[in-house]
């Protein structure tokens, strides 16, 4: 199955802004984090097709996963 992965802010460094990834039928967002070497602690917001997602939520062919890091500053 093909999943569109969109990365934001610091998560783009060395990984790009958007990419298509192929997975088996049992993929979850955690599989994306593992493949892209993104620690779970670095994920503050996870959206699947524009809605709140869970790290262990099963993905479907054609899903769009957006991953945001914690926001800092002042």
SERO-4910 file (N, C-alpha, C, O; in steps of 0.05 Angstrom, whole numbers):
BEGIN
 pado doro    nc1    nc2    nc3   cac1   cac2   cac3    cc1    cc2    cc3    oc1    oc2    oc3
  Unk    A     17    -23      0      0      0      0     18     25      0     40     24     10
  Unk    A      8     46    -12     23     71    -13     11     92      6    -14     96      7
  Unk    A     28    105     21     20    125     41     36    151     34     60    150     30
  Unk    A     21    173     34     35    199     31     42    209     59     26    211     77
  Unk    A     68    216     62     78    225     88     86    254     85    103    260     68
  Unk    A     75    271    102     82    299    102     95    306    129     84    301    150
  Unk    A    119    317    127    134    325    151    135    355    154    136    369    134
  Unk    A    136    364    178    136    393    183    159    401    202    169    386    218
  Unk    A    167    427    199    187    440    215    213    424    216    223    415    195
  Unk    A    223    419    240    249    406    243    249    377    233    271    366    227
  Unk    A    226    364    231    226    337    221    233    334    192    239    313    182
  Unk    A    232    357    177    239    357    149    269    355    144    278    346    123
  Unk    A    285    362    164    314    363    161    325    336    153    324    317    169
  Unk    A    336    334    129    348    310    120    328    289    111    335    267    103
  Unk    A    302    296    111    281    277    103    263    287     81    249    272     68
  Unk    A    263    313     77    245    325     57    218    333     69    212    327     92
  Unk    A    203    346     52    177    357     60    154    336     57    137    334     74
  Unk    A    155    321     35    134    302     29    145    279     13    162    283     -4
  Unk    A    135    255     19    144    232      4    123    210      4    106    209     22
  Unk    A    124    194    -16    107    170    -17    122    146     -6    146    142    -13
  Unk    A    110    131     11    123    107     23    105     83     18     81     85     18
  Unk    A    118     60     13    103     36     10    107     18     34    129     15     45
  Unk    A     84      6     43     84    -12     66     67    -36     61     53    -38     40
  Unk    A     68    -55     79     51    -78     78     23    -70     87     19    -47     94
  Unk    A      4    -88     86    -23    -82     93    -27    -77    123    -49    -71    132
  Unk    A     -6    -81    139     -9    -79    168      7    -55    179     14    -55    203
  Unk    A     12    -35    163     28    -12    172     12      6    191    -12      8    190
  Unk    A     28     19    208     17     39    227     36     64    225     57     62    214
  Unk    A     27     87    237     45    109    237     72    103    251     92    114    243
  Unk    A     72     85    271     97     78    284    117     67    264    141     71    266
  Unk    A    107     52    244    124     41    223    137     63    207    160     61    198
  Unk    A    123     85    203    134    108    189    156    120    206    178    126    196
  Unk    A    151    124    232    171    136    250    196    119    249    219    129    248
  Unk    A    193     92    251    215     74    251    232     76    225    256     78    226
  Unk    A    218     77    202    232     78    177    247    104    173    268    105    161
  Unk    A    235    126    183    248    152    180    266    160    203    276    182    204
  Unk    A    269    141    222    285    146    246    276    171    261    292    188    268
  Unk    A    250    172    266    238    194    282    230    182    309    212    165    310
  Unk    A    243    190    331    234    181    357    205    189    363    197    212    357
  Unk    A    190    172    375    162    178    382    160    203    399    140    218    396
  Unk    A    179    208    416    179    232    433    181    258    416    174    279    426
  Unk    A    190    256    391    193    279    374    167    285    358    167    304    342
  Unk    A    146    270    363    121    274    349    101    285    369     92    272    388
  Unk    A     93    311    363     73    324    380     45    322    369     25    319    384
  Unk    A     43    323    343     16    321    329     18    301    306     37    302    290
  Unk    A     -1    284    305     -3    264    284    -30    265    272    -50    261    286
  Unk    A    -31    271    246    -57    272    232    -58    251    211    -38    247    196
  Unk    A    -80    237    209    -84    218    187   -109    227    172   -131    228    182
  Unk    A   -104    235    147   -124    246    129   -138    271    142   -161    275    139
  Unk    A   -121    287    157   -131    311    169   -144    309    196   -153    329    207
  Unk    A   -145    284    207   -158    280    233   -137    269    252   -117    256    244
  Unk    A   -141    274    278   -123    263    299   -119    233    295   -138    218    291
  Unk    A    -94    225    296    -87    197    293    -73    186    317    -64    202    334
  Unk    A    -71    160    318    -56    146    340    -33    131    328    -33    123    305
  Unk    A    -12    129    344     13    116    334      8     87    325     22     78    307
  Unk    A    -12     73    337    -16     45    330    -41     42    312    -50     19    308
  Unk    A    -51     63    300    -75     62    283    -67     49    256    -48     58    243
  Unk    A    -82     29    248    -77     16    222    -81     37    199   -101     52    199
  Unk    A    -63     37    180    -65     54    157    -77     39    133    -76     15    131
  Unk    A    -89     55    115   -101     44     91    -87     56     66    -76     78     68
  Unk    A    -88     42     44    -77     51     19    -88     79     13   -112     83     13
  Unk    A    -70     98      6    -79    124     -1    -81    144     22    -87    168     17
  Unk    A    -76    135     46    -77    153     69    -55    174     67    -34    170     55
  Unk    A    -60    197     79    -40    218     82    -35    222    112    -53    227    128
  Unk    A     -9    219    119     -1    221    147     16    246    150     36    249    136
  Unk    A      8    265    167     22    289    172     34    288    200     20    282    220
  Unk    A     60    294    202     74    291    228     86    318    235    101    330    220
  Unk    A     80    328    259     90    353    269    106    349    295     99    333    312
  Unk    A    129    363    298    144    362    322    133    380    343    115    396    337
  Unk    A    143    379    368    134    398    389    143    426    380    164    430    367
  Unk    A    127    446    387    133    474    379    146    487    403    136    486    425
  Unk    A    167    501    398    181    515    419    185    544    411    180    552    388
  Unk    A    195    559    429    201    588    422    190    606    444    180    597    465
  Unk    A    193    631    438    183    649    458    185    677    449    178    696    464
***
